[in-house]
Amino acid sequence: MTEILEYSMKFFKDSGRHYPDTFMKIIEDRLQSLRESKDELLNAKKNLESN
């Protein structure tokens, strides 16, 4: 999912079109949220494996 959002952001920025700032902000916020969730899941997995 993060790869899709990263590609979408790159596409929109490279396309030269002017999308509303709110649109890009939504994508950036969602991407950040997914990255944080991924990190939390990886940490939880490490903790489970170490116990």
PDB file of N, CA, C and O in Angstrom:
ATOM      1  N   MET A   1       0.819  -1.197   0.000  1.00  0.00           N
ATOM      2  CA  MET A   1       0.000   0.000   0.000  1.00  0.00           C
ATOM      3  C   MET A   1       0.864   1.263   0.000  1.00  0.00           C
ATOM      4  O   MET A   1       0.568   2.237  -0.692  1.00  0.00           O
ATOM      5  N   THR A   2       1.929   1.223   0.786  1.00  0.00           N
ATOM      6  CA  THR A   2       2.787   2.408   0.828  1.00  0.00           C
ATOM      7  C   THR A   2       3.439   2.667  -0.522  1.00  0.00           C
ATOM      8  O   THR A   2       3.611   3.815  -0.932  1.00  0.00           O
ATOM      9  N   GLU A   3       3.801   1.581  -1.213  1.00  0.00           N
ATOM     10  CA  GLU A   3       4.424   1.741  -2.525  1.00  0.00           C
ATOM     11  C   GLU A   3       3.465   2.401  -3.510  1.00  0.00           C
ATOM     12  O   GLU A   3       3.876   3.224  -4.328  1.00  0.00           O
ATOM     13  N   ILE A   4       2.198   2.043  -3.429  1.00  0.00           N
ATOM     14  CA  ILE A   4       1.186   2.622  -4.321  1.00  0.00           C
ATOM     15  C   ILE A   4       1.042   4.119  -4.053  1.00  0.00           C
ATOM     16  O   ILE A   4       1.000   4.919  -4.987  1.00  0.00           O
ATOM     17  N   LEU A   5       0.967   4.492  -2.786  1.00  0.00           N
ATOM     18  CA  LEU A   5       0.831   5.907  -2.441  1.00  0.00           C
ATOM     19  C   LEU A   5       2.078   6.700  -2.813  1.00  0.00           C
ATOM     20  O   LEU A   5       1.981   7.836  -3.279  1.00  0.00           O
ATOM     21  N   GLU A   6       3.247   6.102  -2.607  1.00  0.00           N
ATOM     22  CA  GLU A   6       4.483   6.789  -2.991  1.00  0.00           C
ATOM     23  C   GLU A   6       4.524   7.015  -4.498  1.00  0.00           C
ATOM     24  O   GLU A   6       4.915   8.088  -4.959  1.00  0.00           O
ATOM     25  N   TYR A   7       4.122   6.007  -5.262  1.00  0.00           N
ATOM     26  CA  TYR A   7       4.085   6.148  -6.717  1.00  0.00           C
ATOM     27  C   TYR A   7       3.071   7.214  -7.119  1.00  0.00           C
ATOM     28  O   TYR A   7       3.339   8.027  -8.004  1.00  0.00           O
ATOM     29  N   SER A   8       1.918   7.211  -6.476  1.00  0.00           N
ATOM     30  CA  SER A   8       0.879   8.201  -6.789  1.00  0.00           C
ATOM     31  C   SER A   8       1.380   9.615  -6.542  1.00  0.00           C
ATOM     32  O   SER A   8       1.160  10.508  -7.361  1.00  0.00           O
ATOM     33  N   MET A   9       2.052   9.818  -5.420  1.00  0.00           N
ATOM     34  CA  MET A   9       2.580  11.149  -5.115  1.00  0.00           C
ATOM     35  C   MET A   9       3.602  11.565  -6.161  1.00  0.00           C
ATOM     36  O   MET A   9       3.582  12.702  -6.633  1.00  0.00           O
ATOM     37  N   LYS A  10       4.496  10.648  -6.527  1.00  0.00           N
ATOM     38  CA  LYS A  10       5.505  10.960  -7.541  1.00  0.00           C
ATOM     39  C   LYS A  10       4.831  11.289  -8.869  1.00  0.00           C
ATOM     40  O   LYS A  10       5.215  12.246  -9.541  1.00  0.00           O
ATOM     41  N   PHE A  11       3.831  10.502  -9.247  1.00  0.00           N
ATOM     42  CA  PHE A  11       3.126  10.726 -10.506  1.00  0.00           C
ATOM     43  C   PHE A  11       2.472  12.100 -10.522  1.00  0.00           C
ATOM     44  O   PHE A  11       2.612  12.846 -11.491  1.00  0.00           O
ATOM     45  N   PHE A  12       1.762  12.436  -9.458  1.00  0.00           N
ATOM     46  CA  PHE A  12       1.064  13.719  -9.411  1.00  0.00           C
ATOM     47  C   PHE A  12       2.038  14.893  -9.423  1.00  0.00           C
ATOM     48  O   PHE A  12       1.781  15.912 -10.062  1.00  0.00           O
ATOM     49  N   LYS A  13       3.152  14.746  -8.715  1.00  0.00           N
ATOM     50  CA  LYS A  13       4.144  15.825  -8.704  1.00  0.00           C
ATOM     51  C   LYS A  13       4.822  15.966 -10.065  1.00  0.00           C
ATOM     52  O   LYS A  13       5.072  17.079 -10.527  1.00  0.00           O
ATOM     53  N   ASP A  14       5.118  14.833 -10.704  1.00  0.00           N
ATOM     54  CA  ASP A  14       5.820  14.851 -11.991  1.00  0.00           C
ATOM     55  C   ASP A  14       4.918  15.199 -13.167  1.00  0.00           C
ATOM     56  O   ASP A  14       5.404  15.595 -14.226  1.00  0.00           O
ATOM     57  N   SER A  15       3.625  15.057 -12.990  1.00  0.00           N
ATOM     58  CA  SER A  15       2.709  15.271 -14.111  1.00  0.00           C
ATOM     59  C   SER A  15       2.604  16.743 -14.504  1.00  0.00           C
ATOM     60  O   SER A  15       2.163  17.066 -15.607  1.00  0.00           O
ATOM     61  N   GLY A  16       3.007  17.620 -13.610  1.00  0.00           N
ATOM     62  CA  GLY A  16       2.967  19.045 -13.911  1.00  0.00           C
ATOM     63  C   GLY A  16       1.592  19.658 -13.743  1.00  0.00           C
ATOM     64  O   GLY A  16       1.414  20.863 -13.919  1.00  0.00           O
ATOM     65  N   ARG A  17       0.650  18.853 -13.411  1.00  0.00           N
ATOM     66  CA  ARG A  17      -0.699  19.388 -13.171  1.00  0.00           C
ATOM     67  C   ARG A  17      -0.747  19.976 -11.776  1.00  0.00           C
ATOM     68  O   ARG A  17       0.025  19.604 -10.892  1.00  0.00           O
ATOM     69  N   HIS A  18      -1.648  20.877 -11.606  1.00  0.00           N
ATOM     70  CA  HIS A  18      -1.791  21.512 -10.297  1.00  0.00           C
ATOM     71  C   HIS A  18      -2.999  20.920  -9.589  1.00  0.00           C
ATOM     72  O   HIS A  18      -4.147  21.265  -9.868  1.00  0.00           O
ATOM     73  N   TYR A  19      -2.704  20.029  -8.678  1.00  0.00           N
ATOM     74  CA  TYR A  19      -3.755  19.438  -7.868  1.00  0.00           C
ATOM     75  C   TYR A  19      -3.885  20.265  -6.598  1.00  0.00           C
ATOM     76  O   TYR A  19      -2.923  20.896  -6.160  1.00  0.00           O
ATOM     77  N   PRO A  20      -5.052  20.262  -6.020  1.00  0.00           N
ATOM     78  CA  PRO A  20      -5.232  21.025  -4.775  1.00  0.00           C
ATOM     79  C   PRO A  20      -4.256  20.546  -3.698  1.00  0.00           C
ATOM     80  O   PRO A  20      -3.977  19.352  -3.585  1.00  0.00           O
ATOM     81  N   ASP A  21      -3.752  21.478  -2.924  1.00  0.00           N
ATOM     82  CA  ASP A  21      -2.827  21.129  -1.845  1.00  0.00           C
ATOM     83  C   ASP A  21      -3.456  20.146  -0.870  1.00  0.00           C
ATOM     84  O   ASP A  21      -2.770  19.299  -0.298  1.00  0.00           O
ATOM     85  N   THR A  22      -4.757  20.265  -0.687  1.00  0.00           N
ATOM     86  CA  THR A  22      -5.429  19.359   0.242  1.00  0.00           C
ATOM     87  C   THR A  22      -5.351  17.919  -0.249  1.00  0.00           C
ATOM     88  O   THR A  22      -5.264  16.994   0.558  1.00  0.00           O
ATOM     89  N   PHE A  23      -5.382  17.724  -1.555  1.00  0.00           N
ATOM     90  CA  PHE A  23      -5.297  16.381  -2.121  1.00  0.00           C
ATOM     91  C   PHE A  23      -3.942  15.757  -1.794  1.00  0.00           C
ATOM     92  O   PHE A  23      -3.871  14.612  -1.348  1.00  0.00           O
ATOM     93  N   MET A  24      -2.877  16.510  -2.017  1.00  0.00           N
ATOM     94  CA  MET A  24      -1.540  16.001  -1.720  1.00  0.00           C
ATOM     95  C   MET A  24      -1.355  15.792  -0.221  1.00  0.00           C
ATOM     96  O   MET A  24      -0.689  14.845   0.199  1.00  0.00           O
ATOM     97  N   LYS A  25      -1.937  16.665   0.578  1.00  0.00           N
ATOM     98  CA  LYS A  25      -1.830  16.543   2.034  1.00  0.00           C
ATOM     99  C   LYS A  25      -2.501  15.257   2.516  1.00  0.00           C
ATOM    100  O   LYS A  25      -1.987  14.585   3.411  1.00  0.00           O
ATOM    101  N   ILE A  26      -3.630  14.921   1.935  1.00  0.00           N
ATOM    102  CA  ILE A  26      -4.330  13.686   2.303  1.00  0.00           C
ATOM    103  C   ILE A  26      -3.453  12.479   1.998  1.00  0.00           C
ATOM    104  O   ILE A  26      -3.328  11.575   2.824  1.00  0.00           O
ATOM    105  N   ILE A  27      -2.848  12.464   0.818  1.00  0.00           N
ATOM    106  CA  ILE A  27      -1.979  11.347   0.447  1.00  0.00           C
ATOM    107  C   ILE A  27      -0.772  11.277   1.387  1.00  0.00           C
ATOM    108  O   ILE A  27      -0.411  10.194   1.849  1.00  0.00           O
ATOM    109  N   GLU A  28      -0.154  12.413   1.670  1.00  0.00           N
ATOM    110  CA  GLU A  28       1.010  12.435   2.559  1.00  0.00           C
ATOM    111  C   GLU A  28       0.648  11.958   3.962  1.00  0.00           C
ATOM    112  O   GLU A  28       1.402  11.200   4.573  1.00  0.00           O
ATOM    113  N   ASP A  29      -0.498  12.395   4.475  1.00  0.00           N
ATOM    114  CA  ASP A  29      -0.935  11.976   5.807  1.00  0.00           C
ATOM    115  C   ASP A  29      -1.204  10.478   5.854  1.00  0.00           C
ATOM    116  O   ASP A  29      -0.826   9.802   6.811  1.00  0.00           O
ATOM    117  N   ARG A  30      -1.851   9.969   4.830  1.00  0.00           N
ATOM    118  CA  ARG A  30      -2.160   8.534   4.774  1.00  0.00           C
ATOM    119  C   ARG A  30      -0.878   7.714   4.672  1.00  0.00           C
ATOM    120  O   ARG A  30      -0.746   6.672   5.313  1.00  0.00           O
ATOM    121  N   LEU A  31       0.047   8.183   3.878  1.00  0.00           N
ATOM    122  CA  LEU A  31       1.323   7.490   3.729  1.00  0.00           C
ATOM    123  C   LEU A  31       2.080   7.458   5.052  1.00  0.00           C
ATOM    124  O   LEU A  31       2.634   6.424   5.426  1.00  0.00           O
ATOM    125  N   GLN A  32       2.107   8.568   5.751  1.00  0.00           N
ATOM    126  CA  GLN A  32       2.775   8.623   7.052  1.00  0.00           C
ATOM    127  C   GLN A  32       2.107   7.682   8.047  1.00  0.00           C
ATOM    128  O   GLN A  32       2.789   6.994   8.808  1.00  0.00           O
ATOM    129  N   SER A  33       0.800   7.649   8.044  1.00  0.00           N
ATOM    130  CA  SER A  33       0.060   6.769   8.939  1.00  0.00           C
ATOM    131  C   SER A  33       0.381   5.301   8.656  1.00  0.00           C
ATOM    132  O   SER A  33       0.575   4.512   9.581  1.00  0.00           O
ATOM    133  N   LEU A  34       0.435   4.944   7.385  1.00  0.00           N
ATOM    134  CA  LEU A  34       0.763   3.566   7.020  1.00  0.00           C
ATOM    135  C   LEU A  34       2.187   3.202   7.421  1.00  0.00           C
ATOM    136  O   LEU A  34       2.439   2.086   7.876  1.00  0.00           O
ATOM    137  N   ARG A  35       3.105   4.125   7.257  1.00  0.00           N
ATOM    138  CA  ARG A  35       4.495   3.860   7.661  1.00  0.00           C
ATOM    139  C   ARG A  35       4.586   3.630   9.167  1.00  0.00           C
ATOM    140  O   ARG A  35       5.289   2.727   9.620  1.00  0.00           O
ATOM    141  N   GLU A  36       3.883   4.439   9.929  1.00  0.00           N
ATOM    142  CA  GLU A  36       3.893   4.283  11.386  1.00  0.00           C
ATOM    143  C   GLU A  36       3.263   2.959  11.789  1.00  0.00           C
ATOM    144  O   GLU A  36       3.771   2.274  12.677  1.00  0.00           O
ATOM    145  N   SER A  37       2.167   2.595  11.149  1.00  0.00           N
ATOM    146  CA  SER A  37       1.512   1.322  11.451  1.00  0.00           C
ATOM    147  C   SER A  37       2.431   0.152  11.123  1.00  0.00           C
ATOM    148  O   SER A  37       2.506  -0.821  11.874  1.00  0.00           O
ATOM    149  N   LYS A  38       3.123   0.254  10.005  1.00  0.00           N
ATOM    150  CA  LYS A  38       4.055  -0.803   9.604  1.00  0.00           C
ATOM    151  C   LYS A  38       5.156  -0.953  10.642  1.00  0.00           C
ATOM    152  O   LYS A  38       5.506  -2.071  11.021  1.00  0.00           O
ATOM    153  N   ASP A  39       5.705   0.165  11.102  1.00  0.00           N
ATOM    154  CA  ASP A  39       6.752   0.126  12.121  1.00  0.00           C
ATOM    155  C   ASP A  39       6.236  -0.498  13.413  1.00  0.00           C
ATOM    156  O   ASP A  39       6.940  -1.289  14.042  1.00  0.00           O
ATOM    157  N   GLU A  40       5.027  -0.154  13.811  1.00  0.00           N
ATOM    158  CA  GLU A  40       4.439  -0.715  15.024  1.00  0.00           C
ATOM    159  C   GLU A  40       4.250  -2.218  14.890  1.00  0.00           C
ATOM    160  O   GLU A  40       4.519  -2.965  15.831  1.00  0.00           O
ATOM    161  N   LEU A  41       3.791  -2.664  13.734  1.00  0.00           N
ATOM    162  CA  LEU A  41       3.604  -4.099  13.519  1.00  0.00           C
ATOM    163  C   LEU A  41       4.930  -4.849  13.533  1.00  0.00           C
ATOM    164  O   LEU A  41       5.021  -5.938  14.100  1.00  0.00           O
ATOM    165  N   LEU A  42       5.947  -4.280  12.919  1.00  0.00           N
ATOM    166  CA  LEU A  42       7.258  -4.931  12.916  1.00  0.00           C
ATOM    167  C   LEU A  42       7.831  -5.015  14.326  1.00  0.00           C
ATOM    168  O   LEU A  42       8.434  -6.024  14.690  1.00  0.00           O
ATOM    169  N   ASN A  43       7.649  -3.967  15.119  1.00  0.00           N
ATOM    170  CA  ASN A  43       8.116  -3.994  16.509  1.00  0.00           C
ATOM    171  C   ASN A  43       7.353  -5.020  17.329  1.00  0.00           C
ATOM    172  O   ASN A  43       7.947  -5.725  18.145  1.00  0.00           O
ATOM    173  N   ALA A  44       6.054  -5.115  17.123  1.00  0.00           N
ATOM    174  CA  ALA A  44       5.245  -6.098  17.841  1.00  0.00           C
ATOM    175  C   ALA A  44       5.679  -7.512  17.460  1.00  0.00           C
ATOM    176  O   ALA A  44       5.755  -8.394  18.316  1.00  0.00           O
ATOM    177  N   LYS A  45       5.959  -7.724  16.193  1.00  0.00           N
ATOM    178  CA  LYS A  45       6.411  -9.042  15.732  1.00  0.00           C
ATOM    179  C   LYS A  45       7.740  -9.404  16.383  1.00  0.00           C
ATOM    180  O   LYS A  45       7.928 -10.539  16.822  1.00  0.00           O
ATOM    181  N   LYS A  46       8.664  -8.443  16.446  1.00  0.00           N
ATOM    182  CA  LYS A  46       9.957  -8.689  17.089  1.00  0.00           C
ATOM    183  C   LYS A  46       9.765  -9.066  18.551  1.00  0.00           C
ATOM    184  O   LYS A  46      10.401  -9.994  19.051  1.00  0.00           O
ATOM    185  N   ASN A  47       8.879  -8.338  19.233  1.00  0.00           N
ATOM    186  CA  ASN A  47       8.629  -8.614  20.650  1.00  0.00           C
ATOM    187  C   ASN A  47       8.040  -9.999  20.850  1.00  0.00           C
ATOM    188  O   ASN A  47       8.404 -10.694  21.799  1.00  0.00           O
ATOM    189  N   LEU A  48       7.139 -10.410  19.976  1.00  0.00           N
ATOM    190  CA  LEU A  48       6.541 -11.739  20.093  1.00  0.00           C
ATOM    191  C   LEU A  48       7.573 -12.829  19.828  1.00  0.00           C
ATOM    192  O   LEU A  48       7.583 -13.861  20.499  1.00  0.00           O
ATOM    193  N   GLU A  49       8.433 -12.598  18.856  1.00  0.00           N
ATOM    194  CA  GLU A  49       9.443 -13.596  18.517  1.00  0.00           C
ATOM    195  C   GLU A  49      10.511 -13.715  19.597  1.00  0.00           C
ATOM    196  O   GLU A  49      11.087 -14.788  19.781  1.00  0.00           O
ATOM    197  N   SER A  50      10.780 -12.636  20.307  1.00  0.00           N
ATOM    198  CA  SER A  50      11.820 -12.671  21.338  1.00  0.00           C
ATOM    199  C   SER A  50      11.319 -13.288  22.639  1.00  0.00           C
ATOM    200  O   SER A  50      12.127 -13.655  23.493  1.00  0.00           O
ATOM    201  N   ASN A  51      10.003 -13.410  22.806  1.00  0.00           N
ATOM    202  CA  ASN A  51       9.445 -13.997  24.041  1.00  0.00           C
ATOM    203  C   ASN A  51       9.294 -15.442  23.914  1.00  0.00           C
ATOM    204  O   ASN A  51       8.841 -16.100  24.850  1.00  0.00           O
TER     205      ASN A  51
END
